[in-house]
Amino acid sequence: MYLCVKEKDPYDELWHGPRTGVEESVKIFGADEGFCITVLHKVLDLVLQGAEHLYADVSSQVTEVRTPKPPHKGLLSFLNLEQSSNAEVTTKTILEKHAPRSLHKEVMKLRKIKSPAERIVMRKAADLSGTSHAKANTEAQLAAHFEYVCALQGAQRAAYVPVVAGGANALAIHYTNNDCRLKKEELVLMDAGCELNGYASDITRTFPVGPTGQFTPAQRELYAAILEVQKKLITLCSEESKESMNSLHNQSVDLLKKGLRRVGFDLGMGGKLIDRLYPHYLTHPIGIDLHEGNSERHQYLMEGQVITIEPGVYVPADPVFPKWFHNIGIRIEVGHSSFIPHGLMD
């Protein structure tokens, strides 16, 4: 094994913190040899001479520049820059000469099934995120409280920019302005998760604003319809059910159509209006990345996979939909769904 890392640099370490350096890195990781990251291209050229296959993901657009580059660069800067130094262009040229195969695809295969230890960390991350949703007067306060409580309980950072959407703001699925006041008798949709020990959580809750925390009749009716769909889909999350992410999504569409019609929605011929109310996909894999590879949506789910289950309905102020549901956006998402021998962990 060959390691390429940053060399010790007392002046840089004074400003940016200590480095392990080449020699200590070799000892710690038991490498055969260690080198400075700046000679990565030379090391690659040497070790790849006898290689049958190379797995790497290289930027397709790297252009040579002659202006000085900042000295503080990590490994990714040597492999994936739109503008690059001469040494980095050389590295890219060496890699492309060996016709690299996609490393990302192979890594996603390894990440697909989570070990028991990984599931324990992910459960903790989800539990931590789930208990950090709270009441506040503004979207910004709610976002700040979430990140504060997560950090207080040991999370390293937020897994993504929180969505804190009060009232009609919830109709924007990836709303992140988080700058409005929360109004009584409206709902607030909060999509927020933390990252704990390298693993992401992804949780969405929708709840009433105000001291009483009471749903209006219309809010309660729509929320109950969506929650019923989610609970039904969760029961299908086992290897024995022979479901795929695609089949779960298709069933979520059918179940939401039935639930919405039951509470008074006219979805038109063939239920085509469901696409306006439920425009996103039901699920995605989660783990080290918030969204891990979705290329296998058609394959049966297997024990040890971790995915989200997140049905949602977003009702615009359009006369085609019942007026009492206008400007209500509701999404309910379990932090993670883990396929284990005796059922679902959420």
Secondary structure as GFF3:
##gff-version 3
##sequence-region A 1 346
A	DSSP	beta_strand	2	5	.	.	.	ID=ss1
A	DSSP	alpha_helix	10	16	.	.	.	ID=ss2
A	DSSP	alpha_helix	21	29	.	.	.	ID=ss3
A	DSSP	beta_strand	33	36	.	.	.	ID=ss4
A	DSSP	three_ten_helix	37	39	.	.	.	ID=ss5
A	DSSP	alpha_helix	40	47	.	.	.	ID=ss6
A	DSSP	beta_strand	63	64	.	.	.	ID=ss7
A	DSSP	alpha_helix	75	79	.	.	.	ID=ss8
A	DSSP	beta_strand	83	84	.	.	.	ID=ss9
A	DSSP	alpha_helix	86	97	.	.	.	ID=ss10
A	DSSP	alpha_helix	103	112	.	.	.	ID=ss11
A	DSSP	alpha_helix	116	130	.	.	.	ID=ss12
A	DSSP	alpha_helix	139	152	.	.	.	ID=ss13
A	DSSP	beta_strand	157	158	.	.	.	ID=ss14
A	DSSP	beta_strand	163	166	.	.	.	ID=ss15
A	DSSP	three_ten_helix	167	171	.	.	.	ID=ss16
A	DSSP	beta_strand	187	192	.	.	.	ID=ss17
A	DSSP	beta_strand	194	196	.	.	.	ID=ss18
A	DSSP	beta_strand	199	200	.	.	.	ID=ss19
A	DSSP	beta_strand	203	208	.	.	.	ID=ss20
A	DSSP	alpha_helix	217	235	.	.	.	ID=ss21
A	DSSP	three_ten_helix	239	241	.	.	.	ID=ss22
A	DSSP	alpha_helix	245	262	.	.	.	ID=ss23
A	DSSP	three_ten_helix	269	271	.	.	.	ID=ss24
A	DSSP	alpha_helix	274	277	.	.	.	ID=ss25
A	DSSP	beta_strand	306	307	.	.	.	ID=ss26
A	DSSP	beta_strand	312	315	.	.	.	ID=ss27
A	DSSP	three_ten_helix	323	325	.	.	.	ID=ss28
A	DSSP	beta_strand	328	331	.	.	.	ID=ss29
A	DSSP	beta_strand	337	340	.	.	.	ID=ss30
A	DSSP	beta_strand	343	345	.	.	.	ID=ss31
###
